[in-house]
Amino acid sequence: MNPVHRVLDSNAGSAQVAPGLCALGVMTKAPRPGRVKTRLTPPLTSEEAAALNVCFLRDTTAALALTAGQGSAQGIGVYTPRGEESAYASILPPEFALLPQRGDGFGERLTFAATDLLGVGFASLCLIDSDSPTVPASAYARAVELLAQPGDRIVLGPSPDGGYYLIGLKEMHHRVFEEIEWSTERVAEQTIERVRELGVEFELLPTWYDVYDRATLRRLCDELLGERGADTSGYEAPATRCFLESVVAREGRGRIWPRIQD
C-alpha cells in the first residue's frame, strides 16, 4: 500500500520545510468521476475524464520532480477537498507533500494557497494548473531560477486562451488575484495589469496550452500521437500518451481525435 503524503499545516508556523526552497504547487481537485474535466464529457465518459485527469497529474508532477530533484524546489499538491488525501497516494511522487486548499472562488483559493505556502516556510512559490501535461520541464526550472534571483519579482506562464498555467511569487501580493475575470480570455492580461500597478518586476515564461475541451484535446492528441517532427519541446507526458493510445486502439481515433476534413 502506498503511504499517504505528508500534509502541511498552514496554522502550525513556518518551520515545516527546509529553508530557501521554492514551492511547486499544483492546484488539484481529487480526481473523482463527474467532478473533474467535465468539459471533456463528451467525448469522454466521466470515468475516462477522471482517469485522464490522473494522467495529467502524474505527468505534470513528474516534470516538476525533475526540477525539484535539483534541490532548489519541492513539489506540493494543493488539493481539495479535505479528507481526500489518500486519493493522491498512487498519483503524486513520494517526495511531494500536500496542502489543503482554502476559500470559495478560484481567486480566493489562489490567494490562500500562496499565503499558506509562504506561511509554512517556502522562500518563493509557483502555483501551477493540472491541465497542461506537456509543459516542458525547462519552463518550471526557469521559473525557479528567476525566483531565486535577488529582488522581488513575479513570473507568469501564459496560455493561448488568455489564462495562465503558472504564476510565481516571492512575496505575497494579494492584488494579482483581485478583480480578475476568472475563466475568461482576460485573466493573463488583467494579471499583468495588476503587476504593473504594483510596480513589481515580472518575467514571462513560454506560452503553453491547457486541455479543457474538444479542441484542446485534439491538440493534445496531435502533439502526443501525431508526427512530432522537429517540434519536440514539450514534455513527453508518458501517462497521458498511454491513456490516449489505449482509447484510439480500442475504439479508433474518431471519438477523441477526429481527422481534419479537407
C-alpha positions in Angstrom: 0.0 0.0 0.0 1.4 3.4 -0.9 1.8 5.8 2.0 -0.3 9.0 2.3 1.8 12.1 1.6 2.7 14.5 4.4 0.1 17.2 4.9 1.4 20.7 5.6 -0.5 22.7 8.3 -1.0 26.4 7.5 -1.7 27.0 11.2 1.5 25.4 12.5 4.0 28.1 11.7 6.9 28.5 9.2 9.3 25.7 10.3 7.8 22.9 8.2 10.1 22.9 5.2 13.8 23.3 4.5 14.9 26.9 4.1 15.3 28.6 0.8 13.0 26.3 -1.3 10.6 27.2 -4.0 7.2 25.5 -3.7 6.0 24.0 -6.9 2.3 23.9 -6.0 -0.1 22.0 -8.3 -3.7 23.1 -7.9 -5.7 19.9 -7.9 -9.2 18.6 -7.2 -9.5 14.9 -6.1 -9.9 13.0 -9.4 -13.4 11.6 -8.9 -15.8 10.8 -11.9 -18.2 13.7 -12.5 -16.1 16.2 -10.5 -13.1 16.8 -12.8 -12.6 17.6 -16.5 -16.4 17.9 -17.0 -16.0 19.9 -20.2 -14.4 16.8 -21.8 -17.6 14.8 -21.3 -18.3 14.2 -24.1 -16.3 13.0 -26.0 -15.0 11.2 -22.8 -17.2 9.4 -20.2 -17.0 10.7 -16.7 -14.8 7.8 -15.7 -12.5 8.4 -18.6 -12.3 12.1 -17.8 -11.3 11.3 -14.2 -8.7 8.8 -15.5 -7.3 11.4 -17.9 -7.1 13.9 -15.0 -5.0 11.3 -13.1 -2.7 11.0 -16.1 -2.3 14.8 -16.3 -1.4 14.9 -12.6 1.2 12.1 -12.9 2.8 13.8 -15.9 2.8 17.3 -14.5 4.2 16.2 -11.2 6.8 14.0 -12.9 8.0 17.1 -14.9 8.0 19.1 -11.7 10.0 16.4 -9.9 12.8 16.9 -12.4 13.2 20.5 -11.2 12.6 19.7 -7.5 15.3 17.0 -7.7 17.9 19.6 -8.3 17.5 20.6 -4.7 16.1 24.1 -5.0 12.3 23.3 -5.0 9.7 21.0 -3.6 6.6 19.7 -5.2 3.3 20.3 -3.4 -0.2 19.1 -4.2 -2.5 21.9 -3.3 -5.7 19.8 -3.1 -9.4 19.9 -2.4 -11.5 18.6 -0.7 -10.0 17.9 2.7 -10.4 14.2 3.6 -9.2 13.1 0.1 -5.5 12.8 0.9 -5.4 9.1 0.2 -6.5 9.7 -3.4 -3.0 11.0 -4.2 -1.1 8.2 -2.7 -0.6 6.4 -6.0 -0.5 9.6 -8.1 2.0 12.1 -6.8 5.7 11.3 -6.5 6.6 10.1 -3.0 8.6 13.2 -2.2 5.7 15.5 -2.8 3.7 17.0 0.2 0.1 18.1 0.3 -1.5 21.4 1.3 -5.3 21.8 1.6 -7.0 24.5 -0.4 -9.0 27.2 1.4 -11.5 29.7 0.1 -14.5 29.6 -2.2 -13.9 31.2 -5.6 -10.8 30.4 -7.7 -9.2 33.8 -6.9 -9.6 33.1 -3.1 -8.1 29.7 -3.5 -5.1 31.0 -5.3 -4.7 33.8 -2.7 -4.9 31.4 0.2 -2.6 28.8 -1.5 0.1 31.5 -2.0 -0.3 32.8 1.6 -0.2 29.3 3.1 2.9 28.2 1.1 4.8 31.3 2.2 3.4 30.8 5.7 4.8 27.2 6.1 8.3 28.5 5.2 8.8 28.5 1.5 11.0 31.3 0.2 9.0 31.5 -3.1 6.3 29.6 -4.8 4.7 28.7 -8.1 1.0 27.9 -8.5 0.6 25.6 -11.4 -2.5 24.2 -13.2 -3.1 20.5 -13.6 -4.5 20.8 -17.1 -1.2 21.2 -19.1 0.6 17.9 -19.0 3.1 18.7 -21.8 4.6 22.0 -20.4 8.3 21.4 -20.7 10.2 20.8 -17.5 12.6 23.6 -18.6 9.8 26.1 -18.1 9.4 25.1 -14.5 13.2 25.1 -14.0 13.3 28.6 -15.5 10.6 29.8 -13.1 12.5 28.5 -10.1 15.7 30.1 -11.4 14.0 33.5 -11.9 12.5 33.5 -8.4 15.9 32.6 -6.9 17.4 35.9 -8.2 17.7 38.9 -5.8 14.8 41.3 -5.6 11.1 40.9 -5.8 9.5 39.6 -9.0 6.5 37.8 -10.4 6.7 35.1 -13.0 3.8 34.2 -15.4 3.4 31.3 -17.8 0.6 32.5 -20.2 -1.7 30.3 -22.1 -3.0 30.9 -25.7 -6.6 31.1 -24.4 -5.8 34.2 -22.3 -5.2 32.4 -19.0 -2.0 31.2 -17.4 -0.6 27.8 -16.4 1.8 29.2 -13.8 2.2 32.2 -11.6 5.3 32.6 -9.4 5.7 34.9 -6.4 8.4 35.7 -3.9 6.2 37.9 -1.7 2.5 37.9 -1.0 0.9 40.3 -3.4 -2.9 39.9 -3.0 -3.5 42.4 -5.8 -2.5 39.9 -8.5 -5.6 37.8 -7.6 -8.1 40.7 -7.2 -10.6 42.0 -9.8 -9.7 39.2 -12.3 -12.4 37.9 -14.6 -11.6 34.2 -13.9 -12.2 31.6 -16.7 -12.1 34.3 -19.4 -9.6 35.2 -22.0 -8.7 38.3 -20.0 -7.0 36.6 -17.0 -3.4 36.9 -18.0 -3.9 40.4 -19.4 -5.6 41.6 -16.2 -3.0 39.9 -14.0 -0.2 41.7 -15.8 -2.1 45.0 -15.3 -2.2 44.3 -11.5 1.6 43.5 -11.6 2.2 46.9 -13.3 0.1 48.6 -10.7 2.3 47.1 -8.0 5.5 48.2 -9.8 7.0 44.7 -9.4 9.3 43.3 -12.0 7.8 40.4 -13.9 9.0 37.8 -16.3 7.1 35.7 -18.9 7.7 32.0 -19.5 7.0 30.4 -22.8 3.3 30.3 -23.8 1.7 26.8 -23.4 -1.8 25.5 -23.7 -4.1 23.7 -21.3 -6.6 21.0 -22.1 -10.2 21.6 -21.3 -12.4 21.0 -24.3 -12.7 19.0 -27.6 -10.4 21.4 -29.5 -7.6 21.3 -26.9 -8.0 17.6 -26.5 -7.4 17.3 -30.3 -4.3 19.5 -30.0 -3.0 17.2 -27.3 -3.6 14.2 -29.5 -1.8 15.9 -32.3 1.2 16.6 -30.1 1.5 13.2 -28.4 0.1 10.8 -31.0 0.8 12.6 -34.3 4.1 13.1 -36.1 6.2 15.1 -33.6 8.6 16.2 -36.3 11.0 19.0 -35.4 9.0 20.3 -32.5 9.8 18.1 -29.6 10.0 20.9 -27.0 7.0 19.7 -24.9 7.2 17.2 -22.0 6.6 13.7 -23.3 3.8 13.1 -20.9 4.0 9.2 -20.9 1.0 8.5 -18.7 -1.3 10.8 -20.8 0.1 9.4 -24.1 -0.6 5.8 -22.9 -4.2 6.7 -22.0 -4.9 8.3 -25.4 -3.3 5.5 -27.2 -5.5 3.0 -25.4 -8.7 4.8 -26.4 -7.6 5.1 -30.0 -6.6 1.4 -30.1 -9.9 0.3 -28.5 -12.3 2.5 -30.4 -10.5 4.2 -33.3 -9.4 7.8 -33.4 -12.7 9.3 -34.3 -14.1 9.8 -30.8 -11.2 11.8 -29.3 -9.0 12.7 -32.4 -11.1 13.2 -35.5 -9.3 13.8 -38.7 -9.5 17.2 -40.3 -11.7 17.2 -43.3 -10.1 18.6 -46.5 
